[in-house]
Amino acid sequence: MELSIRDVEPDDAEGIVRVLNPIIETRRYTALDTPVSIEAERDYVIDFPERGIWKVAVRQSDHRIVGFQVLEPYASYTHAFDHVATLGTYVDLDLRRQGIARRLFAATFDAARQKGYEKIFTFVRADNPAALQTYLGQGFLVIGNAKRQAKIDGQYIDEILIEKWLAP
């Protein structure tokens, strides 16, 4: 599949929602539990943190967004965490295992280094082994478990804490 990876634009909101909402609706791959509207997503893109990085994967044949990755500063209330970011990765449910995430990681890691990030910290649902394997394949390491971290539809979900140090 021919892909281009680029920075997000406000007009990408519809394509992002088309990828994200089916993932949310499965109740299996993310701790997000409420579908988002196109308008809310557009506003989120417009108000995205200046130090944030948001990459979209666009399939060249039809210019459709097939995945995206969102990296945000870990905390804004202190400069002690300026070197740390959090990350979320989302790929169209019908297009997994085709190298989309791998291409997004490469672009995001490069941009993160350029913006001065040294470490990426995130959570993966413990019941999502495919996502964990994807992150581990990108050099992330498991650093702990957060028991009963999320609660969706009355069910507790453990999350696995992972991190990656970015080499200069």
Residue pairs with C-beta under 8 A, 6 or more apart in sequence:
1 59
1 61
1 66
1 95
1 98
1 99
1 100
2 59
2 60
2 61
3 57
3 58
3 59
3 60
3 66
3 99
3 100
3 103
4 57
4 58
4 60
5 55
5 56
5 57
5 58
5 103
5 104
5 106
5 107
6 55
6 56
6 58
7 53
7 54
7 55
7 56
8 16
8 45
8 48
8 54
8 55
8 56
8 68
9 45
10 42
10 45
10 46
11 42
12 45
12 56
12 65
12 68
13 38
13 39
13 41
13 42
13 45
14 38
15 56
15 64
15 65
16 41
16 45
16 56
16 65
16 68
17 35
17 36
17 37
17 38
17 41
18 64
18 65
19 65
19 66
19 67
19 68
19 90
19 91
19 92
20 32
20 35
20 36
20 41
20 90
21 35
21 36
22 92
22 93
23 29
23 30
23 32
23 90
23 93
24 30
24 32
24 33
24 34
24 35
24 36
25 35
26 93
27 33
27 152
27 153
28 125
28 127
28 128
29 125
29 128
29 131
30 88
30 90
30 125
31 123
31 125
31 149
31 150
31 152
31 157
31 159
33 152
33 153
36 44
45 54
48 54
48 72
49 72
49 73
49 76
51 73
51 115
52 70
52 71
52 72
52 73
53 69
53 70
53 71
53 85
53 108
53 111
53 112
53 115
54 68
54 69
54 70
54 71
55 68
55 69
55 104
55 107
55 108
55 111
56 65
56 67
56 68
57 65
57 66
57 67
57 68
57 91
57 100
57 103
57 104
58 64
58 65
58 66
59 65
59 66
66 91
66 92
66 95
66 100
67 89
67 90
67 91
67 92
67 95
67 100
67 101
67 104
68 90
68 104
69 87
69 88
69 89
69 90
69 101
69 104
69 105
69 107
69 108
70 87
70 88
70 90
71 85
71 86
71 87
71 108
71 111
71 112
71 117
71 120
72 85
72 86
73 81
73 82
73 84
73 85
73 86
74 81
74 84
74 85
74 86
74 121
75 81
75 84
82 116
83 116
83 117
83 118
83 119
84 117
84 118
84 119
84 120
84 121
85 112
85 117
85 119
85 120
85 121
86 120
86 121
86 122
87 108
87 120
87 121
87 122
88 122
89 101
89 104
89 105
89 131
89 134
89 135
91 100
91 101
92 100
96 130
101 134
102 138
105 138
109 120
109 138
109 166
112 120
112 166
113 166
113 168
117 166
118 165
118 166
119 163
119 164
119 165
119 166
120 140
120 163
120 164
120 166
121 161
121 162
121 163
122 135
122 140
122 161
122 162
122 163
123 146
123 149
123 159
123 160
123 161
123 162
124 131
124 132
124 135
124 159
124 160
124 162
125 131
125 150
125 157
125 158
125 159
125 160
126 145
126 157
126 158
126 159
126 160
127 157
127 158
132 142
132 160
132 162
135 162
135 164
136 142
136 162
138 164
139 164
140 162
140 163
140 164
141 162
141 163
141 164
142 160
142 161
142 162
143 161
143 162
143 163
144 160
144 161
145 158
145 159
145 160
145 161
146 158
146 159
146 160
146 161
147 156
147 158
148 156
148 157
148 158
149 156
149 157
149 158
149 159
150 156
150 157
150 159
151 157
